[in-house]
Structure formats: C-alpha cells, structure tokens
C-alpha cells in the first residue's frame, strides 16, 4: 500500500517521486484552497484532492459538479458541508480538522461519516499513539510540514498594505521576536499563518492503525524533497518537534517569557 501522502507543491516533484512505490500525491484544488502557492484543476488530479477552505453554499454546488467528473482516488477536506456531497462518491474521504481532532471520542464520531481523519499535530507522541490505538478506523498522521497557526477568510496582507498605502505582498516571512517567526500566504479566499520551522514528526512513522503518513511540504526547496520522502533525511531542513515532546497543557504561572 502507498502509505505516504505527499502534498504537491511544484510540478517537478511529481516526476521525482512518481516511481517511489509508497507515495500517493495530494493536490490542492484550484479555487478551493488557502495557503498554497500552486493549485491544480480537477482534470489534472489523479491522486487525492485537497480542499482546505471554508465553503459557502454556492461553493459546495460548484465542488459537487467538479467531483462528479473527477478521476481522483480520494479527497481531503475540512468543511463539514463536503460530507454530504461526497458520501456516495467512490473515493476515500478524509476529514482535516486541524486543531479539533485532538481526542479519540470525537474522531470516532466523525469516522461514522468518513473513511479517515487527520490527527491534530497539537498533541504529544503519547497522545497521538493513544488516539491511534482507540480509533475505529486507520487515521492519517502528520509527520512533516509547516504547522498551521491560523486561517482567516480575510485578506490580511492586502488589508494591511492598503491601510498603510504600501505595495501588496501576498506571501511574507514575518517575526514578532528574534526567536518567533512565521510564514504568511494569502490568496483571494483568505490568509494562512504557518510556523517558521517545519514540524518534524518522523518518529511517528512506525505507528500502527495508520492510513497515511502526511508530508505537507509547503515552500520546501526542490532539492530537499526527494531525500526527505525517500530516506527521511532532514539534516539541512530547519525543523522542530513542536508539541510532539512538549505537552500543551500547563499552568499560566509555569510559562516563562
């Protein structure tokens, strides 16, 4: 089985990874994603479709028509309205809840309607392993990629530039201190904020009850993609385990500025 789900961030990587037997591609769908520099038309997608923005009724109607003629193997989505329009389609349905999929009880509830759920990477390794153990179906696990911090339907970079009468940049690296930096990507449908360092969860690769290990390689340099996917080599990538070894529950008095 192909158990590495890799987001396509440039077209060159498709040829580089096509012959690796355990790789399945995830393609951001044109006009239905936020936070990606490259998107694909439905006709170009032969793997899995990514839909990661909040949709209105008219968007769901358009998406339903697109999917009716799709040859995709599956879809990854985070708007619950998509469940209704894909329920009878012959494709794998994977729910992306990001910061919400943090316990096995809620995940098992959603698994009554979809084939799999992506476990949040806001959790420790032990918490993720417990969820996998108690999940009713195999789940998708984040193992490498930029960590989503925030998503807004507002055009935050454009609004800021217009307010200050400066040139609009729809992609930006920003800092709030020397040690706290992040990446911002905007398109016509909203703005995403990502952590500056790549999330490194590669030690989760030996977990059980896993449908896919997800590599979400936003903005990663081309020459680093093949070594990462083929051999899990990250020596020259700025990465961090983030919450994997740091519980996110603590007393306010224990936080040091």
Buried (B, 14 or more C-beta within 10 A) or exposed (E): EBBBBBBBBBEEBBEBBEEEEEBBBBBBBBBBBBBBEBBBEBEEBEBBBBBBBBBEEEBBEBBBEBBEEBEBBBBBBBBBBBBEBBEEBEBBBBBBBBEBBBBBEBBBEBBEBBBBBBBBBBBBBEBBBBBBEEBEBBBBBBBBBBBBBEBEEEBBBBEBBEEEEEEEEBEBEEEEEEEEEBBBBBBEBBBBBBBBBBBBBBEBBEBEBBBBBBBBBBBBEEEBBBBBBBEBEBEEBEBBBBBBEEEEEEEEEEEEE
